[in-house]
Amino acid sequence: MRKAVAMALAGNAVAMRLCLERVLPLLQDRPVVFKLPPIESPADLPEATAGLLRAVTSGELTPGEAEALRKVIDTHIAALKLVDVTERLTNLEDEKQQ
Protein backbone atom coordinates (compact mmCIF):
# COMPACT_ATOMS: atom_id res chain seq x y z
CA MET A 1 0.00 0.00 0.00
CA ARG A 2 2.90 2.38 0.69
CA LYS A 3 4.13 1.89 -2.84
CA ALA A 4 0.66 2.71 -4.20
CA VAL A 5 0.56 5.90 -2.12
CA ALA A 6 4.02 6.87 -3.35
CA MET A 7 2.98 6.22 -6.94
CA ALA A 8 -0.22 8.23 -6.43
CA LEU A 9 1.76 11.14 -5.03
CA ALA A 10 4.01 10.92 -8.06
CA GLY A 11 0.97 11.36 -10.31
CA ASN A 12 0.08 7.80 -11.28
CA ALA A 13 -3.65 7.95 -12.03
CA VAL A 14 -4.27 4.23 -11.49
CA ALA A 15 -2.54 4.36 -8.11
CA MET A 16 -4.58 7.47 -7.19
CA ARG A 17 -7.81 5.65 -8.02
CA LEU A 18 -6.70 2.60 -6.02
CA CYS A 19 -5.91 4.73 -2.98
CA LEU A 20 -9.14 6.69 -3.21
CA GLU A 21 -11.21 3.51 -3.52
CA ARG A 22 -9.65 2.27 -0.28
CA VAL A 23 -10.39 5.52 1.54
CA LEU A 24 -13.77 6.32 -0.06
CA PRO A 25 -15.33 3.13 -1.43
CA LEU A 26 -17.86 3.54 -4.21
CA LEU A 27 -21.45 3.51 -3.10
CA GLN A 28 -23.11 0.42 -4.55
CA ASP A 29 -26.65 1.27 -3.48
CA ARG A 30 -28.69 4.35 -2.97
CA PRO A 31 -31.47 4.88 -0.47
CA VAL A 32 -34.77 3.84 -2.00
CA VAL A 33 -37.81 5.89 -1.12
CA PHE A 34 -40.76 3.69 -1.93
CA LYS A 35 -44.05 3.31 -0.09
CA LEU A 36 -44.94 -0.32 0.47
CA PRO A 37 -48.30 -1.33 1.85
CA PRO A 38 -48.16 -2.90 5.31
CA ILE A 39 -47.17 -6.57 5.22
CA GLU A 40 -48.62 -8.28 8.26
CA SER A 41 -49.18 -11.73 6.79
CA PRO A 42 -48.34 -13.72 3.65
CA ALA A 43 -51.78 -12.73 2.33
CA ASP A 44 -50.46 -9.15 1.97
CA LEU A 45 -47.69 -10.29 -0.37
CA PRO A 46 -49.56 -9.96 -3.71
CA GLU A 47 -50.35 -6.29 -3.06
CA ALA A 48 -46.72 -5.59 -2.14
CA THR A 49 -45.30 -7.33 -5.21
CA ALA A 50 -47.85 -5.60 -7.44
CA GLY A 51 -46.60 -2.30 -6.02
CA LEU A 52 -43.03 -3.27 -6.88
CA LEU A 53 -44.08 -4.18 -10.40
CA ARG A 54 -45.87 -0.85 -10.87
CA ALA A 55 -42.82 1.02 -9.57
CA VAL A 56 -40.52 -0.76 -12.03
CA THR A 57 -42.79 -0.25 -15.01
CA SER A 58 -43.21 3.44 -14.17
CA GLY A 59 -39.46 3.94 -13.75
CA GLU A 60 -39.72 4.79 -10.05
CA LEU A 61 -37.49 1.80 -9.23
CA THR A 62 -34.90 -0.04 -11.28
CA PRO A 63 -35.34 -3.80 -11.66
CA GLY A 64 -32.31 -4.28 -9.40
CA GLU A 65 -33.80 -2.08 -6.68
CA ALA A 66 -37.09 -3.97 -6.90
CA GLU A 67 -35.22 -7.28 -6.61
CA ALA A 68 -33.40 -6.02 -3.50
CA LEU A 69 -36.69 -4.93 -1.95
CA ARG A 70 -38.27 -8.28 -2.84
CA LYS A 71 -35.52 -10.02 -0.89
CA VAL A 72 -36.25 -7.81 2.12
CA ILE A 73 -39.95 -8.62 1.78
CA ASP A 74 -39.17 -12.35 1.55
CA THR A 75 -37.15 -12.14 4.76
CA HIS A 76 -40.00 -10.32 6.48
CA ILE A 77 -42.53 -12.93 5.30
CA ALA A 78 -40.26 -15.73 6.56
CA ALA A 79 -40.10 -14.03 9.96
CA LEU A 80 -43.90 -13.70 10.05
CA LYS A 81 -44.27 -17.39 9.18
CA LEU A 82 -41.81 -18.36 11.91
CA VAL A 83 -43.74 -16.38 14.50
CA ASP A 84 -46.97 -18.04 13.34
CA VAL A 85 -45.50 -21.55 13.54
CA THR A 86 -44.02 -20.83 16.97
CA GLU A 87 -47.37 -19.58 18.27
CA ARG A 88 -49.17 -22.63 16.87
CA LEU A 89 -46.64 -24.99 18.42
CA THR A 90 -46.91 -23.25 21.78
CA ASN A 91 -50.72 -23.52 21.64
CA LEU A 92 -50.56 -27.22 20.79
CA GLU A 93 -48.11 -27.89 23.62
CA ASP A 94 -50.33 -25.97 26.05
CA GLU A 95 -53.40 -27.94 24.92
CA LYS A 96 -51.55 -31.22 25.31
CA GLN A 97 -50.52 -30.38 28.90
CA GLN A 98 -54.08 -29.63 29.94
Secondary structure, 3 states (H helix, E strand, C coil): CHHHHHHHHCCCHHHHHHHHHHHCCCCCCCCCCCCCCCCCCHHHHHHHHHHHHHHHHHCCCCHHHHHHHHHHHHHHHHHHHHHHHHHHHHHHHHHHHC
